[in-house]
Amino acid sequence: MENLDHPEFFSSVDTARTRLTERQRKMSGPPTSSPTEWPEPTPFTVGGYTHDCYEKGDGPGVVLLPELPGITPEVLGLGDHLVTEGFTVAIPSLFGEPGQPMTLARMAKAGAKVCISAEFRAFAVNTSRPVANFVRELARDLASRCPGQGVGVIGMCVTGGFALAAAVDESVLAPVLSQPSLPFPPIAGRRTDLGVSEEELERVAERTQNDRLCVLGLRFTKDWMAPEQRFAALSACLGNAFKVIPLDSRRGNIGGFRRSAHAVLTHELREDPDHPAFQARAEVVAFLRHRLGVTKPEAMNP
């Protein structure tokens, strides 16, 4: 198995991808699931904020944070995949209605909640957010109930930076930032803001030195909502403790992605081993498995 220890894990990877045909792209779609495939959610409260949490699986824990407009069928599909890979997955319903597909109307409604809520502080720079404390407490709770030394946290889109903020806590061993989009809007100096406070960032940097913490990031190369300056700023702070998995979304890219492609692990993913997003998800699973000590399901169930 590839050595994923920090910093050796962050060696260069072969980014060659096989071009998908137009017919393949049209016939396939992202993996999905439904709330009916998950146990009934239970409420979790931190600091006066309460959110229902879906949980399923066995093994070390992973907190999967939804993207706008909420816990869509694609988010649940990602959760199911992580469960089959040997993780216990907890998904808090931070906004939106679980199980509903993405529409422009639902995006607008959930986006409005994020923008006006003091819990998210969507427009603030260099600041801590109450939702980050919620995620840290949820991660700590999950870690206390699951095997292993700690948990992973995957944040996507507006929740991308919350995974970084959660890594302040020692229970978080594997933070994954997929297309982090806060603070809004991504203009001027906001492009380099990481969606965390200076104190939180300093603590994460300290953990990369003292605890060998590693951070993983994913984005499409032309994604203006998750600007490249944001990852450059994090690289400058964390050095080789931060690895970026870039997916080419330039015109004529081999994956057939639009320039507006955004959701790496959900809407843009196809269940095809040659697909760049499929391969990116596999790298995320390998990162989580190594950091959390998960044995491959085939080995656990011969």
DANOR-V146344 format. One line per field, one symbol per residue. phi: phi as a letter, one per 20 degrees, with the letter a starting at -180 (. if undefined). A space follows every 10 residues. Layout:
phi: ???
This chain:
phi: .gfdffefge efdfefcefe ffffffeebf fcbcgfedgg fcfccblndc cfcebbocog ecedefdfeq efgfffffgf ffffeodedd ceeeamdgne ffcfffffff fffffeeffd lfdfdlbecg fffgffffff ffffddfoea cdcddclfeg fffffffgef fedbecddkf deeeeeclff fefemcefff ffffffffee dlfccdccae fdeffcffff ffffffedmf ecdddedfcf gmffemfffe gcegecfeec ecgefgfgff ffffffffff fdmeeggfff cf
